[in-house]
Amino acid sequence: MKLAFTTLLTASLLSAPVLANNEGHRIGLGFNSTSIEEVDTPSHDYSARGIKLEYGYEFNHIVGVNLSYSKASGDYWGPIESDSTTFKLDTDIGYTFNLDGFSIKPYGVIGFATFKEELRAYGENLGSWDDSSLFIGTGVRGTFNDHFYADFRADFINLETENVDHFVDQFSLTVGYKF
């Protein structure tokens, strides 16, 4: 029984990528919303909005890799403005469900992010901080006609600077083309 189960499982895993062509490169552009919570006494919350550029590659129905850059701007406090940039390298792990002319992939994300924030008031630079960390996330990607896709995802990053924890939540909606 164990041999039959192992053989069936191996055959299923090896044949799954052949069912549909899910492999390929993709590139997209989208909207990014970043919420930052400074966990200090007292805590301070603020947000920024901007653009996101991403590149991805799907290895099969299950695993993909992503490289993204996002830039956002927002109000920090009063006249102080915040500009942030984020670079991410991650892998998404989920399962692609193929339908007629449409596929959907709910997935989980684990990766590495580099975040930098610059603060300024009245055009004067007030300083900056940056940190890098592992992060987790979740998302869903829909592909239409095997080439056009839309991706919604939420990433959660825990950063630290000068003994202040920063909880960074990023939500993005990206549309693009899959080659």
N, C-alpha and C positions, 0 to 999 in steps of 0.2 A: 504494500500500500504506500509506504514511504517513497519507494522508487517511482511509482506511478504519479504520485503527487509532485515530486521533484521534477520529473520529466514534463508534466503538464504545465507547471509553473514556469519552467525555463522556456518552453516553446511559446507560451503566452507572452512573456516579456520580450523575447527576441522578435516575435512577429508583430507586436503592437506598432512599432514605428513604420511598418510597411503599409498599414491600412490607409494612411493619408500622408501627404507630404507636409509635415509640420516643421521641418527643418528650414532654416534660412535666416538671412539678415533682415533687420528692420531698422528704420530710422523714423523719429517722430519729433514733433514740436507741440508744446502744450502750455498749460496754465499751472502755476504752483502757488500754494498758500502755505506759509510757514507761521506756526504759533510757537512762541518761546515763553517759557515760564522760568524765571530766575528763582530758585528755591533758596531763599534767604530770609532774614527777619527784617522787615516784612517782605513777603514775596512780591514779585513784579511780573505781570503778564503783558505781552505785546505781540503784534503780528505784522507780517509783511506779505506782499503779493508780488508775483513776477512771472517769468517765463522759465520753461524747462526744455532742454534739448537732450534727446536720448538716442542711444544706439543699443541694439540688442541682437542676440543670436539664439535661435531655438535649436537645441541639439536633437530633440525628439518630442513626443507627446508630454513629457514630464519635466525636463530640465531645460532652463534657459539661463543666459548670462546677460547682464545689463551694465552699461556705462552711461552715466548721466551727469549733466551740469545744469544747475539752476541758479538764477539770480533773482533776488527779491528786494523790494524797498518798502519801508513803512515808517510809522511814527513810533519812537521809543517812549518819549515822555515830553510833554509840552513842545518846545521848539526843537527838541533833539530828534534827529532822523536816523534811521537804521538802514544800512545796506548790507545784505548778506549774500554769500555765494556758497554753494555746496557741490562737491564732487562725490559721486558714489560709484562703487563697483560692487555688484551683488549678483546673487543667483536667485532665480525664482523656481520654486518646486511646487508643482501642482499636477493637474491632469487636464488635457485638452479634450473636450467633448465635441466631436464633429457632427454637425447637422447638415442639412442640404444647403450648400452655399454659405454656411455660417459655422464658426466654431467659437467656443467659449472656454476660457481657462481660468478658473479660480486658483489662486496660488498664495503661498507664503514666501516671505523674502528674508534672507539673511545676507549681510554684506558689511562693507567697510565704508565709512563716510568721513570726509574732511570738510569742516564747516569754518567759515571765517565771517566775522561781522565787523563793520566799521561804523562808528558813530560820528555825527557831525551836527553842528548848530550854526545857523546863519552862514553857511558855506565854509565854516572853519572845521578842520578835522579835530575830533576830540579823542581819538585813539581807536584801537581795534583789539580784538582777541580772536584766537582760533584754537581749535582742538580737533582731534580725530578719534573715532571710536567705532566699534562694531555696532550694528543696528539691526532691528527686526522690522518687519512690515507685513502687510497683506494687500492683496489686490485682485482685480479681475480684468481679463483682456478679452475683447471680442474681435474676431477677424471676419471681414466680409469679403466674399468673392475671392478668397485666397490671397488678397493683396492689401486691402485697406483695413486698418485696425484702430480701435479706441481702447485706451487703457486707463483705468481708475485705480489709484493705489494710495495707501496711507503708510508712512514710515515713521518710526519712533526712535529717536536718538537721545542718548544720555551723555551730555558733555560736562566738562568741569574746567573752570578757570579761576585762579586766585581763591581757592576754597569755596567757590560758589558753584552749585550744581545748576545746569541749564537743561531743562527737558524740552527738546525740540521735536515738535510734531509737524510733519510735512504731508500735505495732501496734494495730489496732482491728477490732472486729466490731460492725457496726451493722445493725439491723433497722428497717424503716420502711414507709411507704406512698407509692406513686407515684400522682399525680393524673392 
